[in-house]
């Protein structure tokens, strides 16, 4: 698993050159973007006037969600590879904005969204990266990181400012929505996001990020459970003294 810190640092150095930014995202596609594929949808916002009845019903159904967990299959398609890369893991969410995301068995990477920070832990490497979600941290990645702030949407008004709806389509009981981030810096990293949910029960089935270089990352969710009992300890991680903790967004 490639370090999240190195990817974000590369994006920050080359933010004024979109082609390089795309290259960094497309080649490495770290866990950060996996998380974003799921939680930017839940925290991002859509223009209410363009919302279809199905999408409006999906948004309404989110008010019933206090906790959520699912298994995930992640598929990364890169232009440089003839075969896609696949990884499996699990994700947990607790309203309004806490989550735990794991990839690998045992987990090679653990991402924790806590009230004031996101923590990305690499247990085997004894390394962790801390990303503050408060204060002033400027840079092209912070606009994208801000999409993690809100958790599952609770209303259409909560979805008005961060995304535009580009298209919607229904096939075989699955409704798919294509979104475009409003933030210019976020668009340089990921011009489009897709979400897919079941029309029968409005359960989330998949998210997909499409990068500007043509690469993509898809997350398919299975065995989802709505409102399971989750212990608070699930959203913490004990960093013993052997861990090296880095704060990339404080670096110049």
N, C-alpha and C positions, 0 to 999 in steps of 0.2 A: 504494500500500500504506500503510495507516494505521499510525502509530507504535505499537509495542508499549508504549512508556513511557506514552503518554497514556492508553491503555486501562487499564493496571494502576493508574495513579494515580487514574483515575476510580473504579475498583472499590474502591480503598482508602479514598477519601473517603466513599463511599456504602455501605460494607459493612453498616451497621446498617439500611439500607433496601433490602431484597431487590428491590423493584420497579425501583429505579434501577440496581442491579447488573445485573439481567437486561437492562435496556435498553441498557446499555453493551456487554454481551457480544453481544446480538442484533444491534445495529446495525453494530458495527465488526468483530467476529469476526476478530482479528488472527492473524498467523502463529502466535503462541503457542498458540492453541487448536488449530490444525492439528497442531502437534507433539504436543500433549497427546492429541489423538484417536488418534494412533498409539502413543505411548510410555507413556501412562498405562496402557494395556491391558497392555503388556509388563511394567510395573513394579508395577502394582496387584495386588490380591489378592482371591481369591474364597473363599467358605466351602466347604471341601473336601467336607463332608457333602452339599452340594447340587449337586455336580459330576456331570454326566452322563458316560457312557462316552466319547462323542465329544469332549467338552471335556477329559476326563482324557487322552485319547490325544493331543489337540492340545498339551496342556501337556508331555507326555512327549516329543513331537517337538521341542520347543524346545531340548532339551539338545544337539541336533545342530547348532544354529546358532551359529557363531562370527562370521560377517559376513553381511550381507544388503543388497541394493540393489534398488530398483524405481522405475519411473516412476509418477507419481501424477497423478490428475485430481481436483481439488478442486471440489466443488459446494456453494455456500452458498445456502440458501433463507431469505429474510427476509420477514417479514410486510409490510414496507413496499414490497416490490418484486413486480411481477407475474411476472417472469421470474427464475430463479435466476442467480447469478453463477458463472462457471467460470474456473478457472486450472489451469495445468499446471506440473509441476516434477519433481523427483527427490529421493529420499531414500536415504541410506546409513547402515548401522548396524554397529558393531563391539562385541562383547561385552567387558565386561559392561554398559557404559553410555555409549559414545560414539556420537554420530550427527551427521550433516550433513543439513540440510533446505534445499532451494532451491525458490523459486517464481518463475516468469517465465523468459523466454528473450530476452536474457541475464538472469541472476538479478537480480530487484529486491530480494529479501530472502533472506538466508542465516542460518540458525540453526545454531549449533555447540554441542553438549553436550560439554564437556570435564570432566576429573576434578573440578575444584573450582568450575566456573562454567558458566553458559550464556551464550553470546555471540550477540546478534542484530545482524546487520550490514545496513545499507542502502547498498550501494555507490554508487549514483547520487547519494545525498544526502550522502555522505561522513560518515555518522553510524553509531554503534554503541551498543548497550545491553548492559551487563554485569550479570548476575544471579548473585550468589554462591550456591553450593549447600552452603556450610559456615557454621558459626556461627549466631548467633541473629538471625533476621530475621523479626520478627513481622508479622502482617497477614493478611487473608483470602486474598490471592493466594499466600502462601507454602505454605499447606496444599495448594493445587493444584499449585504448582511442585514440591513434594516428590514428587509422583507420577512425576516424570521420573527419579527417582534410580536405579532398579535395572536397567533394560534388559530384555531378554527373560527371561521367567520360566524358572527351571531346575527347579522342583518345585511341587507343590500347596502345600506348606508355605510357599513364598515368596509365595503368593497368598491368604493367609488374612485379612488385616486391613484392606485398603483398599477392597474392593468387596463388595457383595452381589449374588448372581445373582437377577435378577427373572424372566427367562424364557429359554427356548431353543426353537428351531424349525429344522427342516431342510426345504429345498425345492430341487429341481433340482440336487442335489449340493452345496449350500452350507448350512453350519450357521451360524445367527446366534444370538448370545448378547446379551441386554440386561443391563447392569450398572448398579448405583447406587453412587456413591462413599459411603463411610462418613463421611467428613469433612463436617460440617455446612456449613462455609464453601465447600468444593468443590461441594456440592450446590446452593448458592445460585447458583453460576456455571453449573453443568452438571448437572442432575438425573439425566440418563441418558447412558450411553455404549453403543454397539453395536459388536460386532466380528463379522466374517464370515470364515469360512475354508472351504476346499474339503474335503469329506469324503474325497476320493480320496488326496490327498497332504498334507493339513493345511497347505497354503500360505495365508498371509494374503491375503484378497481385498479387504476394505474395513473401514473404521472410520467411525463416525458419532457426532457429538455432538449431543445434543438439549438446547436451552436452555429455561429456564423460561418464556420469552415465546412459545414455539412456533417459534422459528427453529431452524435446524439447519445442520450442516456435515458433509459426507460426503467421505471420501477413498477413491477406488477405485485399487487398485494393479495395475499391469500389467507384463509383462516382468520379473518378479522373478527375481533370481539369488541362490541360496543359497551362502554361503561363497566369494564372489569374493575375490581378493587385493586388499586396500585399503592404499594407502600411508598412513603416519601423517600426512603433510602434508595429506591430505584433511580432517582434523579440526582444522586450524588456519587462521588468516586473518591476513595481514600488515596490521596497522593502521598505515598510514603517518601521519606527523605532521599531515596534512591532515584526518584523521578527528577528529570530536568524539565523545568517549566519555562516556556518561552511566551512572550507577549508580542506577537508580530506587529500589531497595529500601533505599538508604541515606538517601533523602530523608525529611524529616519532613513 
